[in-house]
Amino acid sequence: MSERVEKRNKLAIIAWSGTADKLYPVAILSSAAAAGGWEVEVFFTFWGLNAIRKEMLNAPPKISADFAEYGPAVAQAIKQMNFPPWFELLRQAKAMGNVRVYACSTTMEMFGIKDKSVLADFVDDVVGAATFLERAKDAAVTLFI
Amino acid sequence: MSIKSAKTLDTRGKFCPIPVMETAKAITQIGVGEVLEVLATDPAADPDIKAWAKRMGHEVVSAEKTPEGYLRILVRRLK
C-alpha cells in the first residue's frame, strides 16, 4: 500500500566519500541547515565511515586522487582562511541544531570496527540502510556525497 | 533615520557557513523586535543571511555595502 509522505525541512546525506573535498560539503551543508532550523540526518558509510575513525580525524586530510596535485595548495588556503576542519563544522552543527549522525553497521564490520567508541564523538547511532531510509523519506533535500 | 542595533556581530574574514551559523547564534542573544547588526566580507553572507532570515521568520531591514567595502546587514528578530 502506498503511503503519502509530506516533505519537511530536512536534509538527508549519505556521506560515502572519505576525502576532505567531499566531507567539507557534507559539513557545510549540514551546518547551514542546522542554523536554519532544518533537521539533518547524516549517514556515514564506506570511505566516509573510514574518515570518522578517531585516528583519521587526527591524520592529515586526504583529497580526491583526481585532484591530488591541488592538495597542498588547498590545505594551505584553508589554513590561511582560518577555516575550521570539516568535522569541527559538523560538531558545531550538532551543537546548534537538530543533527543526527549515523554509522553504517555493515561498513564497520567490513573495516573491522568493533564498536562506535573508535568513531568520532558526534556519531549518535550505529544503524543500517532501512533506518536511514525511514529517517530520510520525508527529507526535502537528499544527497549522496 | 538610523536604526539602532542591540548587538553587533563581526564575521569579517569568515566564510560560508560561519556567518550564517554565528548569525543564528547571535539572534538568540537579542530580544524580539530588536535588531542585530552583522558585518561581513564573505559575498555569500548577503544572499545566505537573507535566505536564512526568510526561513526563520526574521526580517532583513537593510543590507548595504559600506564605503570601506564590507557588508552591513541589519536583521530584526521577529520571534
Backbone of each chain as ProteinMPNN parsed JSONL, in Angstrom:
{"seq_chain_A": "MSERVEKRNKLAIIAWSGTADKLYPVAILSSAAAAGGWEVEVFFTFWGLNAIRKEMLNAPPKISADFAEYGPAVAQAIKQMNFPPWFELLRQAKAMGNVRVYACSTTMEMFGIKDKSVLADFVDDVVGAATFLERAKDAAVTLFI", "coords_chain_A": {"N_chain_A": [[0.849, -1.194, 0.0], [0.518, 2.213, -0.783], [2.106, 4.981, 0.787], [1.472, 8.241, 1.765], [3.793, 10.807, 1.77], [4.72, 13.641, 3.45], [6.835, 16.259, 2.618], [9.51, 17.597, 4.553], [11.374, 20.306, 6.158], [14.116, 19.083, 5.941], [17.325, 17.717, 5.746], [18.974, 15.13, 4.205], [21.811, 13.174, 4.137], [23.921, 10.92, 2.508], [26.998, 10.113, 3.398], [29.506, 9.131, 1.716], [32.059, 9.426, 0.803], [35.577, 9.74, 1.561], [37.262, 11.869, 1.495], [38.58, 15.164, 2.043], [37.675, 17.154, 0.303], [35.142, 16.343, -0.291], [33.981, 15.848, 2.137], [33.896, 18.329, 3.329], [31.746, 19.707, 1.906], [29.639, 18.085, 2.943], [29.72, 18.794, 5.66], [29.44, 21.584, 5.594], [26.951, 22.019, 4.356], [25.36, 20.704, 6.219], [25.77, 22.316, 8.481], [24.759, 24.816, 7.652], [22.121, 24.097, 7.252], [21.377, 23.287, 9.854], [21.628, 25.72, 11.181], [19.522, 27.048, 10.061], [17.358, 25.859, 11.167], [16.665, 23.438, 10.077], [16.083, 19.899, 10.091], [18.625, 17.448, 10.245], [20.052, 14.601, 8.793], [22.72, 12.491, 8.783], [24.396, 9.941, 7.198], [27.035, 7.954, 7.57], [29.022, 6.043, 5.51], [31.043, 3.421, 3.986], [33.915, 4.96, 2.671], [33.469, 7.337, 3.847], [32.732, 6.595, 6.403], [35.118, 5.452, 7.205], [36.622, 7.758, 7.379], [35.71, 8.96, 9.686], [36.783, 7.637, 11.785], [38.429, 7.945, 14.883], [41.24, 8.095, 14.772], [41.654, 8.826, 12.14], [40.655, 11.387, 12.043], [42.597, 12.833, 13.242], [44.645, 12.594, 11.491], [46.483, 13.848, 8.578], [44.341, 15.521, 6.263], [42.819, 13.832, 3.483], [42.618, 14.194, -0.111], [40.573, 14.02, -3.091], [41.867, 11.69, -5.45], [41.965, 12.412, -8.147], [42.402, 15.101, -8.022], [44.714, 15.448, -6.72], [47.042, 16.923, -7.093], [46.351, 19.455, -6.381], [46.118, 19.353, -3.701], [48.079, 20.213, -1.611], [47.989, 23.024, -1.997], [45.31, 23.61, -1.507], [45.065, 22.799, 1.155], [46.782, 24.648, 2.315], [45.427, 27.024, 1.703], [43.056, 26.709, 3.185], [44.08, 26.832, 5.718], [45.065, 29.443, 5.71], [42.7, 30.85, 5.446], [41.759, 30.456, 7.894], [39.885, 28.538, 8.369], [37.676, 26.205, 9.851], [38.378, 22.65, 10.507], [36.584, 20.119, 8.654], [35.151, 18.346, 10.312], [34.882, 19.744, 12.646], [33.081, 21.7, 11.948], [30.858, 20.094, 11.566], [30.484, 19.194, 14.152], [29.853, 21.635, 15.376], [27.489, 22.129, 14.046], [25.907, 20.105, 15.096], [25.824, 20.951, 17.726], [24.283, 23.205, 17.557], [21.854, 22.612, 16.398], [19.304, 20.346, 15.148], [20.687, 17.689, 14.53], [21.462, 14.53, 13.377], [23.732, 11.858, 13.469], [24.8, 8.989, 11.818], [26.373, 5.762, 11.827], [27.305, 3.295, 9.494], [26.518, -0.041, 9.883], [27.31, -2.312, 8.441], [29.559, -1.469, 7.014], [31.211, -0.976, 9.169], [31.738, -3.554, 10.118], [33.054, -4.543, 7.864], [35.353, -2.998, 7.865], [36.47, -3.823, 10.164], [35.748, -2.502, 12.506], [34.925, -2.503, 15.748], [33.249, -1.315, 17.716], [31.37, 1.743, 18.391], [32.986, 3.414, 19.831], [35.491, 3.873, 18.766], [34.96, 5.615, 16.85], [34.248, 9.022, 15.734], [33.18, 11.42, 18.213], [30.787, 12.563, 17.55], [29.02, 10.768, 16.514], [25.836, 9.371, 16.607], [24.408, 6.923, 16.465], [24.685, 3.439, 15.575], [23.584, 2.162, 12.642], [21.498, 0.664, 10.028], [20.722, 0.426, 6.464], [17.909, 0.433, 6.233], [17.018, 1.916, 8.405], [18.106, 4.448, 7.839], [16.691, 5.048, 5.46], [14.078, 5.207, 6.415], [14.331, 7.38, 8.156], [14.969, 9.327, 6.359], [12.98, 9.601, 4.512], [11.134, 11.663, 4.4], [12.601, 13.859, 3.75], [13.315, 17.025, 2.378], [15.544, 17.577, 0.933], [17.893, 15.428, -0.376], [21.016, 13.919, -0.428], [23.8, 12.279, -1.975], [26.981, 11.984, -1.168]], "CA_chain_A": [[0.0, 0.0, 0.0], [1.377, 3.404, -0.838], [1.983, 5.884, 1.931], [1.738, 9.625, 1.362], [4.812, 11.398, 2.638], [4.829, 15.103, 3.382], [8.246, 16.67, 2.737], [9.8, 18.539, 5.631], [12.674, 20.962, 6.081], [15.059, 18.084, 6.432], [18.426, 17.406, 4.831], [19.49, 13.783, 4.45], [23.029, 12.989, 3.349], [24.741, 9.718, 2.615], [28.39, 10.565, 3.292], [30.203, 7.926, 1.249], [33.45, 9.727, 0.456], [36.468, 9.932, 2.704], [38.246, 12.926, 1.236], [38.169, 16.457, 2.593], [36.948, 17.946, -0.698], [33.736, 15.927, -0.285], [33.48, 15.92, 3.516], [33.556, 19.741, 3.594], [30.345, 19.959, 1.535], [28.744, 17.423, 3.904], [29.704, 19.556, 6.908], [28.966, 22.955, 5.357], [25.502, 21.954, 4.145], [24.739, 20.335, 7.499], [25.806, 23.48, 9.381], [23.817, 25.829, 7.17], [20.781, 23.567, 7.511], [21.129, 23.34, 11.303], [21.453, 27.132, 11.542], [18.21, 27.466, 9.575], [16.298, 25.098, 11.814], [16.345, 22.185, 9.384], [16.584, 18.655, 10.648], [19.694, 16.894, 9.407], [20.407, 13.192, 9.021], [23.919, 12.148, 8.007], [24.688, 8.509, 7.282], [28.412, 7.724, 7.119], [29.243, 4.682, 5.04], [32.292, 3.207, 3.244], [35.091, 5.797, 2.967], [33.003, 8.359, 4.78], [32.832, 5.994, 7.74], [36.558, 5.338, 7.5], [37.137, 9.104, 7.691], [35.3, 9.434, 11.02], [37.518, 6.958, 12.861], [39.151, 8.991, 15.633], [42.635, 8.249, 14.316], [41.658, 9.52, 10.847], [40.384, 12.812, 12.268], [43.86, 13.459, 13.627], [45.609, 12.441, 10.396], [46.337, 14.898, 7.562], [43.183, 15.211, 5.433], [43.054, 13.372, 2.109], [41.844, 14.88, -1.152], [40.315, 13.08, -4.198], [43.087, 11.409, -6.223], [41.901, 13.175, -9.408], [42.813, 16.489, -7.785], [45.788, 15.349, -5.725], [48.063, 17.963, -7.281], [45.893, 20.691, -5.729], [46.01, 19.09, -2.268], [48.847, 21.112, -0.73], [47.52, 24.414, -2.14], [44.019, 23.716, -0.825], [45.347, 22.724, 2.599], [47.38, 25.94, 2.67], [44.369, 28.038, 1.626], [42.141, 26.503, 4.316], [44.812, 27.332, 6.872], [45.111, 30.899, 5.609], [41.334, 31.352, 5.675], [41.427, 30.167, 9.28], [38.624, 27.798, 8.248], [37.769, 25.025, 10.718], [38.315, 21.34, 9.851], [35.192, 19.784, 8.319], [34.448, 17.667, 11.409], [34.543, 20.766, 13.637], [31.826, 22.299, 11.46], [29.776, 19.142, 11.834], [30.287, 19.252, 15.597], [29.13, 22.88, 15.659], [26.129, 21.948, 13.533], [25.196, 19.293, 16.09], [25.632, 21.733, 18.948], [23.304, 24.279, 17.394], [20.571, 22.228, 15.822], [18.772, 19.002, 15.228], [21.519, 16.933, 13.589], [21.765, 13.169, 13.82], [24.805, 11.247, 12.687], [24.758, 7.533, 11.906], [27.447, 4.967, 11.235], [26.785, 2.115, 8.797], [26.993, -1.235, 10.598], [27.979, -3.238, 7.515], [30.906, -0.945, 6.764], [32.001, -1.171, 10.39], [32.188, -4.95, 10.111], [33.999, -4.67, 6.753], [36.609, -2.345, 8.232], [36.923, -4.352, 11.441], [35.482, -1.559, 13.6], [34.097, -3.328, 16.638], [32.151, -0.535, 18.295], [31.421, 3.145, 17.975], [33.928, 4.189, 20.652], [36.652, 4.281, 17.962], [34.487, 6.623, 15.887], [34.13, 10.39, 16.229], [32.197, 11.552, 19.3], [29.498, 13.095, 17.083], [28.166, 9.691, 15.998], [24.75, 9.07, 17.539], [23.961, 5.534, 16.457], [25.091, 2.516, 14.511], [22.324, 1.716, 12.038], [21.582, 0.106, 8.685], [20.069, 1.146, 5.378], [16.468, 0.585, 6.449], [16.835, 3.033, 9.347], [18.347, 5.707, 7.136], [15.577, 5.296, 4.536], [12.924, 5.608, 7.212], [14.591, 8.718, 8.681], [15.2, 10.273, 5.263], [11.933, 9.55, 3.487], [10.408, 12.935, 4.286], [13.569, 14.951, 3.593], [13.138, 17.845, 1.169], [16.806, 17.516, 0.188], [18.641, 14.212, -0.108], [22.25, 13.94, -1.215], [24.807, 11.232, -1.849], [28.242, 12.704, -1.392]], "C_chain_A": [[0.882, 1.24, 0.0], [1.061, 4.34, 0.325], [2.31, 7.28, 1.422], [2.726, 10.244, 2.332], [4.895, 12.893, 2.386], [6.292, 15.488, 3.57], [8.414, 17.714, 3.833], [11.107, 19.265, 5.349], [13.696, 20.046, 6.722], [16.074, 17.794, 5.343], [18.949, 16.028, 5.19], [20.692, 13.553, 3.541], [23.61, 11.602, 3.603], [26.171, 10.171, 2.365], [29.255, 9.342, 2.995], [31.702, 8.172, 1.109], [34.3, 10.027, 1.682], [37.495, 11.024, 2.497], [37.683, 14.286, 1.632], [37.353, 17.277, 1.592], [35.494, 17.521, -0.815], [33.142, 16.015, 1.12], [33.161, 17.362, 3.914], [32.128, 20.064, 3.152], [29.344, 19.298, 2.48], [28.589, 18.31, 5.146], [29.118, 20.954, 6.717], [27.452, 22.961, 5.162], [24.782, 21.605, 5.448], [24.698, 21.534, 8.443], [24.805, 24.535, 8.961], [22.389, 25.383, 7.452], [20.435, 23.68, 8.995], [20.869, 24.777, 11.743], [20.074, 27.629, 11.133], [17.077, 26.625, 10.135], [15.873, 23.842, 11.075], [16.759, 21.011, 10.257], [17.638, 18.111, 9.691], [19.96, 15.446, 9.803], [21.624, 12.888, 8.162], [24.287, 10.694, 8.276], [26.078, 8.269, 6.709], [28.593, 6.26, 6.744], [30.525, 4.61, 4.211], [33.393, 4.204, 3.619], [34.729, 6.972, 3.856], [33.105, 7.847, 6.211], [34.295, 5.879, 8.156], [37.124, 6.688, 7.973], [36.725, 9.595, 9.072], [35.834, 8.539, 12.13], [38.376, 8.011, 13.545], [40.563, 9.2, 15.101], [42.709, 8.97, 12.97], [41.425, 11.018, 11.017], [41.674, 13.549, 12.629], [44.906, 13.402, 12.517], [45.453, 13.583, 9.4], [45.188, 14.545, 6.62], [43.592, 14.763, 4.023], [42.214, 14.212, 1.156], [41.653, 13.89, -2.297], [41.559, 12.932, -5.067], [43.135, 12.209, -7.53], [42.476, 14.587, -9.248], [44.005, 16.569, -6.838], [46.805, 16.483, -5.855], [47.663, 19.284, -6.615], [45.908, 20.587, -4.204], [46.763, 20.078, -1.394], [48.355, 22.557, -0.795], [46.196, 24.609, -1.405], [44.224, 23.705, 0.693], [45.894, 24.057, 3.107], [46.315, 27.039, 2.717], [43.425, 27.934, 2.828], [42.766, 27.059, 5.593], [44.792, 28.866, 6.898], [43.751, 31.534, 5.898], [40.93, 31.198, 7.137], [40.088, 29.419, 9.358], [38.722, 26.522, 9.082], [37.825, 23.719, 9.915], [36.854, 20.94, 9.653], [34.448, 19.193, 9.514], [34.129, 18.629, 12.552], [33.235, 21.458, 13.254], [30.642, 21.384, 11.776], [29.451, 19.126, 13.332], [29.48, 20.492, 15.987], [27.677, 22.782, 15.199], [25.311, 21.157, 14.541], [24.878, 20.098, 17.339], [24.495, 22.735, 18.782], [21.944, 23.812, 16.911], [20.244, 20.764, 15.972], [19.487, 18.12, 14.19], [21.778, 15.542, 14.164], [22.766, 12.523, 12.875], [24.805, 9.739, 12.924], [26.0, 6.913, 11.292], [26.839, 3.687, 10.671], [27.377, 0.849, 9.41], [27.76, -2.182, 9.676], [29.405, -2.776, 7.223], [31.793, -1.142, 7.988], [32.568, -2.572, 10.427], [33.284, -5.136, 9.057], [35.375, -4.109, 7.116], [37.138, -2.829, 9.593], [36.753, -3.382, 12.596], [34.469, -2.213, 14.536], [32.977, -2.534, 17.313], [32.39, 0.956, 18.073], [32.366, 3.993, 18.816], [35.174, 4.596, 19.863], [36.253, 5.322, 16.916], [34.385, 7.993, 16.56], [33.008, 10.49, 17.266], [30.844, 12.076, 18.822], [28.592, 12.03, 16.468], [27.095, 9.357, 17.035], [24.492, 7.575, 17.638], [24.6, 4.747, 15.335], [23.807, 1.937, 13.937], [22.577, 1.102, 10.663], [20.749, 0.907, 7.713], [18.587, 1.415, 5.653], [16.179, 1.751, 7.39], [17.032, 4.361, 8.638], [17.179, 6.041, 6.215], [14.353, 5.808, 5.285], [13.097, 7.049, 7.707], [14.616, 9.765, 7.566], [14.001, 10.417, 4.335], [11.158, 10.858, 3.345], [11.36, 14.132, 4.139], [13.327, 15.694, 2.29], [14.39, 17.784, 0.302], [17.557, 16.246, 0.606], [19.856, 14.164, -1.021], [23.096, 12.717, -0.944], [26.131, 11.885, -2.167], [29.424, 11.769, -1.13]], "O_chain_A": [[1.884, 1.295, 0.713], [-0.08, 4.463, 0.771], [3.307, 7.478, 0.728], [2.533, 10.215, 3.547], [5.11, 13.345, 1.261], [6.921, 15.096, 4.553], [7.571, 18.593, 4.013], [11.852, 18.906, 4.438], [14.082, 20.213, 7.879], [15.727, 17.646, 4.171], [19.325, 15.777, 6.335], [20.601, 13.717, 2.324], [23.768, 11.171, 4.746], [26.517, 10.568, 1.252], [29.675, 8.621, 3.899], [32.512, 7.259, 1.272], [33.803, 10.504, 2.702], [38.483, 11.105, 3.227], [36.477, 14.524, 1.565], [36.445, 18.011, 1.984], [34.684, 18.257, -1.378], [31.941, 16.233, 1.277], [32.271, 17.603, 4.73], [31.365, 20.636, 3.93], [28.308, 19.887, 2.789], [27.478, 18.545, 5.621], [28.386, 21.448, 7.574], [26.751, 23.8, 5.727], [23.718, 22.151, 5.741], [23.7, 21.745, 9.131], [24.086, 25.089, 9.793], [21.547, 26.19, 7.845], [19.34, 24.114, 9.354], [19.998, 25.028, 12.576], [19.515, 28.521, 11.771], [15.956, 26.674, 9.629], [14.846, 23.245, 11.397], [17.68, 21.123, 11.067], [17.547, 18.296, 8.477], [20.076, 15.115, 10.982], [21.565, 13.015, 6.939], [24.465, 10.277, 9.421], [26.278, 8.369, 5.498], [28.351, 5.359, 7.548], [31.037, 5.644, 3.781], [33.766, 4.281, 4.789], [35.586, 7.533, 4.538], [33.513, 8.576, 7.115], [34.661, 6.168, 9.295], [37.988, 6.743, 8.848], [37.316, 10.543, 9.588], [35.407, 8.649, 13.28], [38.976, 8.861, 12.888], [41.032, 10.333, 14.988], [43.697, 9.645, 12.68], [41.93, 11.823, 10.235], [41.818, 14.74, 12.353], [45.932, 14.078, 12.589], [44.404, 14.228, 9.368], [45.064, 13.39, 6.214], [44.572, 15.249, 3.456], [41.24, 14.851, 1.553], [42.484, 12.999, -2.47], [42.225, 13.918, -5.385], [44.205, 12.632, -7.967], [42.969, 15.184, -10.204], [44.273, 17.609, -6.237], [47.36, 16.948, -4.859], [48.513, 20.123, -6.321], [45.737, 21.582, -3.5], [46.166, 20.718, -0.528], [48.305, 23.242, 0.227], [45.98, 25.636, -0.761], [43.629, 24.503, 1.417], [45.521, 24.531, 4.181], [46.292, 27.867, 3.628], [43.043, 28.947, 3.415], [42.094, 27.665, 6.427], [44.546, 29.493, 7.929], [43.66, 32.601, 6.507], [39.909, 31.729, 7.572], [39.283, 29.63, 10.265], [39.738, 25.828, 9.03], [37.372, 23.679, 8.771], [35.984, 21.377, 10.405], [33.271, 19.485, 9.722], [33.219, 18.374, 13.341], [32.399, 21.76, 14.105], [29.576, 21.837, 12.193], [28.286, 19.055, 13.724], [28.56, 20.426, 16.803], [26.762, 23.277, 15.858], [24.158, 21.493, 14.812], [23.81, 19.954, 17.935], [23.82, 23.077, 19.752], [20.97, 24.558, 17.011], [20.815, 20.048, 16.794], [18.951, 17.847, 13.116], [22.253, 15.4, 15.291], [22.66, 12.63, 11.653], [24.81, 9.271, 14.063], [26.599, 7.46, 10.366], [25.97, 3.074, 11.291], [28.597, 0.686, 9.45], [28.749, -2.786, 10.09], [30.336, -3.58, 7.187], [32.981, -1.438, 7.862], [33.746, -2.762, 10.731], [34.298, -5.788, 9.304], [36.411, -4.655, 6.736], [38.13, -2.307, 10.103], [37.517, -3.423, 13.56], [33.317, -2.444, 14.169], [31.866, -3.044, 17.462], [33.46, 1.374, 17.63], [32.532, 5.181, 18.537], [35.85, 5.555, 20.236], [37.099, 5.842, 16.189], [34.431, 8.107, 17.785], [32.024, 9.753, 17.211], [29.866, 12.048, 19.569], [27.518, 12.349, 15.957], [27.406, 9.092, 18.196], [24.372, 7.021, 18.731], [24.999, 5.289, 14.304], [23.032, 1.3, 14.65], [23.714, 1.03, 10.198], [20.149, 1.922, 8.067], [18.076, 2.491, 5.344], [15.211, 2.486, 7.197], [16.239, 5.288, 8.803], [16.721, 7.184, 6.184], [13.679, 6.734, 4.834], [12.154, 7.839, 7.687], [14.322, 10.938, 7.797], [14.008, 11.278, 3.455], [10.589, 11.13, 2.288], [10.969, 15.276, 4.375], [13.156, 15.085, 1.235], [14.312, 17.923, -0.918], [17.819, 16.025, 1.789], [19.744, 14.346, -2.233], [23.112, 12.184, 0.166], [26.377, 12.294, -3.302], [30.577, 12.179, -1.262]]}, "seq_chain_B": "MSIKSAKTLDTRGKFCPIPVMETAKAITQIGVGEVLEVLATDPAADPDIKAWAKRMGHEVVSAEKTPEGYLRILVRRLK", "coords_chain_B": {"N_chain_B": [[17.096, 58.39, 8.779], [18.448, 56.535, 11.331], [18.793, 53.105, 12.217], [18.745, 51.617, 15.347], [20.922, 49.236, 16.6], [20.836, 46.324, 18.65], [22.916, 44.717, 19.067], [26.155, 43.917, 17.767], [27.523, 41.832, 15.326], [30.516, 40.654, 14.259], [31.599, 39.246, 11.427], [33.602, 39.48, 9.681], [36.1, 38.397, 7.429], [35.484, 35.779, 7.736], [34.084, 32.733, 6.396], [31.466, 31.159, 4.395], [30.036, 28.348, 5.957], [30.053, 29.979, 8.193], [29.325, 32.779, 8.799], [26.464, 32.657, 8.698], [25.935, 30.699, 10.625], [26.91, 31.941, 12.928], [25.276, 34.169, 12.981], [22.819, 32.962, 13.442], [23.233, 32.09, 16.046], [23.713, 34.52, 17.356], [21.327, 35.938, 17.115], [19.699, 34.902, 18.989], [20.538, 36.105, 21.205], [19.521, 38.593, 21.426], [16.606, 40.632, 22.033], [13.163, 39.948, 21.05], [12.049, 41.862, 18.344], [14.188, 43.523, 18.468], [17.258, 44.649, 16.841], [19.819, 43.065, 15.033], [23.094, 43.725, 14.1], [25.053, 42.755, 11.445], [28.296, 42.343, 10.343], [30.166, 41.677, 7.43], [32.468, 40.052, 5.181], [32.37, 38.003, 3.413], [31.037, 37.346, 0.295], [28.821, 35.714, 0.014], [27.386, 36.055, 2.283], [25.378, 37.97, 2.117], [23.159, 36.993, 0.279], [22.829, 34.578, 1.696], [22.248, 35.14, 4.417], [19.906, 36.502, 4.047], [18.314, 34.434, 2.972], [18.346, 32.684, 5.114], [17.089, 34.255, 7.085], [14.538, 34.532, 6.008], [13.673, 31.916, 6.09], [13.689, 31.519, 8.877], [11.894, 33.32, 9.773], [12.592, 35.956, 10.388], [13.382, 39.488, 9.912], [15.116, 41.055, 7.32], [16.277, 44.116, 7.56], [17.925, 45.928, 6.297], [20.54, 45.77, 3.841], [23.677, 46.528, 3.053], [26.531, 47.784, 1.258], [29.332, 48.997, 2.795], [31.209, 52.125, 2.684], [33.791, 51.335, 3.178], [33.874, 48.862, 2.082], [32.878, 46.481, 3.073], [30.144, 44.232, 3.99], [27.099, 45.285, 5.53], [24.612, 44.174, 7.404], [21.347, 44.371, 8.572], [19.363, 42.746, 10.832], [16.163, 42.11, 11.963], [14.923, 40.631, 14.841], [12.13, 38.628, 14.862], [10.765, 36.675, 16.182]], "CA_chain_B": [[16.873, 57.843, 10.11], [19.281, 55.34, 11.508], [18.191, 52.088, 13.076], [19.639, 51.254, 16.448], [21.056, 47.784, 16.761], [21.035, 45.894, 20.034], [24.154, 43.932, 19.14], [26.891, 43.835, 16.509], [28.261, 40.588, 15.11], [31.538, 40.891, 13.237], [32.033, 37.995, 10.785], [34.54, 39.822, 8.605], [37.204, 37.446, 7.319], [34.984, 34.407, 7.878], [33.469, 32.261, 5.153], [30.318, 30.258, 4.447], [28.745, 28.753, 6.513], [30.257, 30.568, 9.522], [28.498, 33.969, 9.083], [25.074, 32.263, 8.971], [25.89, 29.999, 11.917], [27.088, 32.915, 14.02], [24.066, 34.997, 12.997], [21.772, 32.16, 14.094], [23.504, 32.106, 17.487], [23.635, 35.88, 17.9], [19.947, 36.443, 17.124], [19.061, 34.431, 20.23], [21.055, 36.909, 22.315], [18.814, 39.874, 21.481], [15.188, 40.452, 22.285], [12.255, 40.013, 19.911], [11.825, 43.255, 17.96], [15.479, 44.217, 18.411], [17.973, 44.497, 15.573], [21.204, 42.575, 15.062], [23.925, 44.236, 13.012], [26.054, 41.762, 11.044], [29.322, 42.819, 9.418], [30.678, 40.502, 6.723], [33.207, 40.239, 3.931], [32.024, 36.894, 2.524], [29.952, 37.809, -0.574], [27.648, 34.848, 0.182], [26.656, 36.418, 3.506], [24.174, 38.734, 1.748], [22.041, 36.098, -0.043], [22.651, 33.495, 2.675], [21.563, 35.625, 5.618], [18.522, 36.779, 3.616], [17.608, 33.142, 2.867], [18.21, 32.166, 6.48], [16.096, 35.071, 7.788], [13.233, 34.177, 5.444], [13.35, 30.596, 6.632], [13.487, 31.571, 10.325], [10.844, 34.275, 10.079], [13.12, 37.249, 10.829], [13.308, 40.478, 8.844], [16.331, 41.781, 6.962], [15.849, 45.511, 7.468], [18.738, 46.514, 5.241], [21.816, 45.118, 3.544], [24.377, 47.523, 2.224], [27.985, 47.737, 1.254], [29.848, 50.221, 3.399], [32.272, 52.748, 1.881], [35.034, 50.582, 3.406], [33.843, 47.689, 1.212], [32.303, 45.26, 3.65], [28.682, 44.208, 4.064], [26.473, 45.581, 6.816], [23.259, 43.637, 7.281], [20.565, 44.546, 9.798], [18.316, 41.723, 10.925], [15.284, 42.285, 13.125], [14.388, 39.382, 15.377], [10.671, 38.744, 14.893], [10.148, 35.677, 17.079]], "C_chain_B": [[17.709, 56.582, 10.267], [18.626, 54.386, 12.498], [19.198, 51.685, 14.132], [19.713, 49.741, 16.578], [21.384, 47.454, 18.215], [22.378, 45.198, 20.193], [24.82, 43.952, 17.771], [27.667, 42.527, 16.463], [29.245, 40.822, 13.971], [32.019, 39.554, 12.664], [33.051, 38.282, 9.682], [35.739, 38.865, 8.62], [36.774, 35.996, 7.477], [34.148, 34.03, 6.668], [32.314, 31.311, 5.429], [30.733, 28.909, 5.008], [28.859, 29.525, 7.829], [29.397, 31.824, 9.758], [27.043, 33.62, 9.416], [24.972, 31.575, 10.331], [26.002, 30.991, 13.074], [25.885, 33.848, 14.13], [22.943, 34.264, 13.74], [21.972, 32.153, 15.606], [23.223, 33.496, 18.069], [22.197, 36.374, 18.016], [19.242, 36.007, 18.41], [19.508, 35.266, 21.426], [20.471, 38.319, 22.34], [17.323, 39.603, 21.682], [14.377, 40.485, 20.989], [11.946, 41.483, 19.622], [13.119, 44.044, 17.864], [16.218, 43.861, 17.121], [19.413, 44.043, 15.824], [21.94, 43.135, 13.848], [25.003, 43.2, 12.702], [27.011, 42.401, 10.048], [29.961, 41.599, 8.763], [31.499, 40.901, 5.513], [32.917, 39.11, 2.938], [30.859, 37.345, 1.631], [28.685, 36.963, -0.436], [26.816, 35.252, 1.388], [25.357, 37.155, 3.168], [23.014, 37.802, 1.354], [21.779, 35.058, 1.038], [21.904, 33.967, 3.911], [20.12, 36.005, 5.275], [17.709, 35.476, 3.553], [17.349, 32.561, 4.255], [17.103, 32.914, 7.231], [14.679, 34.727, 7.313], [12.761, 32.853, 6.041], [12.97, 30.678, 8.111], [12.408, 32.569, 10.724], [11.349, 35.571, 10.694], [13.142, 38.205, 9.63], [14.681, 41.103, 8.587], [15.91, 43.219, 6.674], [16.629, 46.22, 6.366], [19.999, 45.693, 5.055], [22.552, 46.049, 2.604], [25.869, 47.296, 2.289], [28.475, 49.059, 1.819], [30.906, 50.844, 2.484], [33.6, 52.003, 2.035], [35.042, 49.266, 2.643], [33.38, 46.398, 1.855], [30.791, 45.368, 3.721], [28.212, 44.54, 5.471], [25.008, 45.193, 6.667], [22.548, 43.797, 8.619], [19.406, 43.554, 9.795], [17.49, 41.978, 12.174], [14.744, 40.921, 13.558], [12.877, 39.515, 15.523], [10.006, 37.688, 15.771], [11.176, 34.987, 17.943]], "O_chain_B": [[17.67, 55.682, 9.428], [17.998, 54.799, 13.473], [20.367, 51.442, 13.833], [18.691, 49.058, 16.655], [22.095, 48.186, 18.903], [22.915, 45.097, 21.296], [24.145, 43.997, 16.742], [28.364, 42.157, 17.408], [28.847, 41.151, 12.853], [32.752, 38.818, 13.324], [33.327, 37.42, 8.848], [36.309, 38.568, 9.67], [37.595, 35.086, 7.367], [33.576, 34.89, 5.999], [32.186, 30.742, 6.513], [31.735, 28.363, 4.548], [27.854, 29.707, 8.517], [28.786, 31.936, 10.821], [26.454, 34.219, 10.316], [24.042, 31.831, 11.096], [25.282, 30.891, 14.067], [25.515, 34.27, 15.226], [22.221, 34.85, 14.547], [21.003, 32.205, 16.363], [22.591, 33.635, 19.116], [21.881, 37.148, 18.92], [18.304, 36.663, 18.864], [18.945, 35.162, 22.516], [20.864, 39.146, 23.162], [16.854, 38.477, 21.516], [14.843, 40.984, 19.964], [11.624, 42.251, 20.529], [13.154, 45.112, 17.252], [15.863, 42.918, 16.414], [20.112, 44.56, 16.695], [21.468, 43.03, 12.716], [25.772, 42.812, 13.581], [26.583, 42.938, 9.026], [30.265, 40.612, 9.432], [31.267, 41.942, 4.898], [33.193, 39.252, 1.747], [29.797, 37.692, 2.148], [27.591, 37.441, -0.735], [25.663, 34.838, 1.51], [24.35, 36.983, 3.854], [21.981, 37.811, 2.022], [20.628, 34.691, 1.274], [21.018, 33.268, 4.403], [19.22, 35.853, 6.1], [16.571, 35.421, 4.018], [16.278, 32.021, 4.53], [16.286, 32.304, 7.92], [13.747, 34.642, 8.113], [11.606, 32.704, 6.439], [12.045, 29.998, 8.555], [12.049, 32.652, 11.899], [10.621, 36.223, 11.442], [12.947, 37.791, 8.487], [15.327, 41.612, 9.503], [15.264, 43.496, 5.664], [16.072, 47.009, 5.602], [20.467, 45.015, 5.97], [22.096, 46.32, 1.493], [26.397, 46.704, 3.231], [28.065, 50.125, 1.357], [31.44, 50.167, 1.606], [34.438, 52.033, 1.134], [36.08, 48.61, 2.553], [33.478, 45.331, 1.249], [30.223, 46.445, 3.539], [28.822, 44.143, 6.463], [24.263, 45.806, 5.902], [23.072, 43.412, 9.664], [18.585, 43.532, 8.879], [18.015, 42.053, 13.284], [14.19, 40.167, 12.759], [12.394, 40.406, 16.221], [8.817, 37.792, 16.071], [10.827, 34.124, 18.749]]}, "name": "protein", "num_of_chains": 2, "seq": "MSERVEKRNKLAIIAWSGTADKLYPVAILSSAAAAGGWEVEVFFTFWGLNAIRKEMLNAPPKISADFAEYGPAVAQAIKQMNFPPWFELLRQAKAMGNVRVYACSTTMEMFGIKDKSVLADFVDDVVGAATFLERAKDAAVTLFIMSIKSAKTLDTRGKFCPIPVMETAKAITQIGVGEVLEVLATDPAADPDIKAWAKRMGHEVVSAEKTPEGYLRILVRRLK"}
